[in-house]
């Protein structure tokens, strides 16, 4: 599956690529028109289309990684999680890709650029709750996201949506016979949001996802990004964050995963309730 040059404008005789929506170390996402849906009179004919990035497209099993992401995301059905549609291969160019819903809005990393001092609680709370809802559902399905960061969160008129499962893992993946490949050799973690144990070569876990979402919530409340391997035990409570939320969030930011005892569900309870059990 070669992407050394730009892909053709038309894939599988059906999808007309319009422009790049985003790219990373492992994949490129295009906005595309579904010409078949247009011909059938479907009102929503545009989709997002993901294919391999140039940096990994030469790997012999890279297409397995792409299909693994598709299969994992296809198993999820939640309003706050991106919907994927189909996995296909363009026979002429031999390019593998999958299609998914075209999300509307702005990614959270861009929103944060406009809020250098963080968001007020009345704006922060619904974003946090919706994102925690998405991650709690994913964990209930025994799926790990693996790359929880602002660039993988879309904020629009209909709320928050979590996407990009390229570094994800289904804990039942092997039992279900789904293809898998080691993500660690691609060195694709984002240091500012990756749990320290991942940067040290450790295994992905629920606790690692908790660390990533806690970094997002800290940044939402303070406007400040936590640097990789920061001494999070020395962090002070952001002024925008209610006092009762800080003990749980501080626990979620622990460098040592053994001390990161709060779950996503408990963190959501704290963010939603005025007198949660995590109060000091």
Beta strands, then each sheet from edge to edge (+ up, - down):
strand 1: 10-11
strand 2: 15-23
strand 3: 27-34
strand 4: 46-52
strand 5: 84-90
strand 6: 95-100
strand 7: 106-107
strand 8: 143-144
strand 9: 153-156
strand 10: 159-162
strand 11: 169-170
sheet 1: 1+ 2- 3+ 4- 6+ 5-
sheet 2: 7+ 9- 10+
sheet 3: 8+ 11-
end
